[in-house]
Amino acid sequence: MDNNIEKRLQSLKDRLSYARDIFAGKHDDNLSMLEEKLAEFNARASMGEMQDPYADIVSLEDLFSYVESRLEGLITPMDKVRIVRHPQRICLRDILENVYDNFTEVGGQDEHSLDPSMLIARAVITRRRGKKTHTQSVMIIGQEKGHGAEFRNGGSVKPWGNAKAQQYMRVAETEGIPIHAYIFTPGSYPVEDYPGAAQQIARNIYCMAGLRVPVIAVISEGGSGGAEAIGLADKRLMLSHGYYSVISPEGAAAIEGHLKAGERATPELIEHCAEHLHITAQDNLQFGYIDRIIQEPPLGARPNHFDFFRQLRQEIIRATDEVVIQSRGLPGFRKLALARLRRPDINLDETHIRWGLSSGNKDRLVERRQQKYLHFAREAALDKRPFLTKNAAALRDWLSKPWVHLKYDFYRKHQRRIKSMVEEVGGEIDLIKARLFSPWRKIARLPAKKTEAAELTSLSTWVDDQRRSKWNYLSPRYKIDRTLTCPNSATYGCLDLWGPDLFAEFAGVCSHCGYHFPMEPEWYVKNVFDVDSVYEFNAEIEAGNPLNFPGFDERVAQAKAKTGVKSGCMTFEARIDGMKIVVAMLMGTFRGGSVGAAEGYKFVEAAERAAKKRYPFLAYVHGTAGIRIQEGTHGVIQMPRCTVAVRRYVQAGGLYMVLYDTNSFAGPVASFLGCSPYQFAVRSSNIGFAGPGVIKETTGMDIPPKYHRSYRALSRGHIQGIWDRRQIRANLKQALLTIGGRNLYYR
Amino acid sequence: MIDISKLLDEIKASPYREIVISTPHTGVVTFGELREGDTVVGPQGQWKEKPGTRLATLERERNPKPILAPEKGEICRIHKELEGRFVEAGTPLMILRHMLTRAEVEHAILKKALHLFRAPERAKYYFIPEVEKKIRAADAHSVQVRDGMELLIMSRMKREVPLNYSGPDGVIYAIYFTINENMDAGAPLLGVCPQDQLPAIQDVIMRVQTEWTERG
């Protein structure tokens, strides 16, 4: 057997073992047949019985291709998960070598890197028009799985790896070159060490929401937070065998099956979850969360599929060109240029479009990107308001616009000048009046009255928070005649607390050590804000079951019946000592405070309302368990979406504050909550990215008790302060006055 | 002077510690499925974060509170007659027999036999050069200490001060600090024993390490 045949034989063996791996025991008849044929060929070749081994191996290869393309039609979502995780799957370095003309790794080399799972490179693409060559630079940012190399952590990026990505995004912005982000991650590495998994992802998303260069993302394995950390792009392409999901199917199965730590879900349950989470490229294209699918060879792309790399190169150039064209030029020309780009026969290596953008174009680019995300997933929330009501609200908004512009954009801007003008004119009028009436005054002047010394007749009254004898709202648990034990009693020797005391007068706070028992969301609404000042809006928007996840309709209905609200987010306007504020409250009582399409919708609307009315915006997190996994990508898209809304609000000059209570974890903390520069927590709360069970399972590390406690988060620099529950109102007022300034709004 | 062999014999005679579990406050007691002779475990895990076996439940004012095992051991006496009854604070509920481990026996012997010289504040500790030389040349047992002798250097944030030994005269039996590591205030630095007792202590510890069988 000559070397060439041996090589081709080895390649067939690899293909067979790959197919066996990705189908995990399924389609055994087909694969066994291939194995037999291969063994037969091997035996005959080694005996030297073959007349024309080249012809035979070609027919064997054809048979492999035929079986592979037949099996391609039978691939299930879970098979795709196995494909993207397979060591033979293409990885970022393969793309750098085969798609780009040259590159230099800048964020470290192999294991000598701050985080080997995050790869950063400067790469060039050379294009030719006529005889002229054009070299275009891009910044490549992506997770590197390294064909299963252990030090790459399977593409799970640590917080500092994401920080590195953010640093180079900024570099690309300074240099004005596009960013190509390649997403190859099963999820982020869930450690809390500074800068913190959640907080750093939040910073990345916030940064990308306003990046002034074109960003193109290509998704192979898009696992939740890790994917979002580099995924907020102008164009999102997805490989046909990739997946993009809120959670790994195994994680979803563990939640669905109510498994305890250490227990493993059955393959059937995992398969069921993978199917119903709608994680494939085709599903995501249908939802509109990706722009295009790049077709891979049967059973997924591997490093020897050079045609695929050629196609990927064309697609990535096309996407970058499109984004650039859409951000500049006149509409008519734009349309023409785009139509030319989309012609199937065009070779983009032989065309050239400059990727630089002017300042105005960059504004347009960012605005387009933000609008794109703001419009995502609106239909996934149930809005049963009648047509007229919905439109009446829109009409009111439209009508109030001129008034708002006049008040804030004109009057507030020129307030000082207008005031001084009014004062000057008033002074002049007073002078003229005084001169005009002076003869009459002289006649009418009477002897001056004796002025009486002001006497102290009563003490000033003190009505402040501390002296309020009763709370406006008491937890219904105060009616239960029983005692409760403080969880810290073993450490601090706290005595038992009597329920009627604890849940009424003590406001759920242990009188010995200050431990905060969780309270109902209503407690905060009624006790933090001025009495009768709360005006709820968008209460009609309901959480639904956009993916028709089996059995989830009933669970949502149960949550609605139990809590009396229609979603886990309550948005309202309120006042604190007369200061108006818009609040979005995530309620831990409604399905753990998980965020789905309805909650995201309400949050975005609240941020927009706050921006329009120029009110401060408070996100009060009574509790959140993360993104609602049963809504799949409709849920996970809320991460970039709400962050975009927050960024627009902050950029417009708003004051955005976050207050965490009870337990706040995962997606929301890693996006629209964690990006706030002013985050506070109520005592005894827990803040983090993943719970101890998930950390143990993914990293193998044991987590010390109280790892996520707010005091730890404060020491790590994730939050800015910790408040006592009984002092929230006073602290909030203080924060509003000091951070928000005189107008409670930055600019 | 302590008779070390006698101490060991005493421990051998009763190689366990009896822990009396009593009620922390008043309440109605319910024992679970536990019986005399059952084995229970104390808090476990790297940070002792997993609680021990639930021994009984004490309910007062509709607040059931678990009583957990503080150590690993065997239940040798259980007052089942208290089941479902209201009891006063401090009522013994059961007796837990905790078999001493090798480390515990060693600890008990050394605690009696050694004088511990403790760190006065959180700092790094070194021997003075002469003592250091002696220890390197032979071993710690060759260093004789006496009250008021300059023995250690206490180093904290570039501030180095000499530290005098205080306590009974003797030889250094054990060194509990390592170079370049901070010791907390109150942590033992040295164990000192009278010179004539040194062979006896060494012998007993050797016997404990080789002969003591851990049970339960």
Interface residues (C-beta under 8 A of the other chain):
Chain A: D481 R482 T483 L484 T485 D496 W498 D702 P704 P705
Chain B: H25 G45 Q46 W47 E49 R60 E61 R62 N63 K65
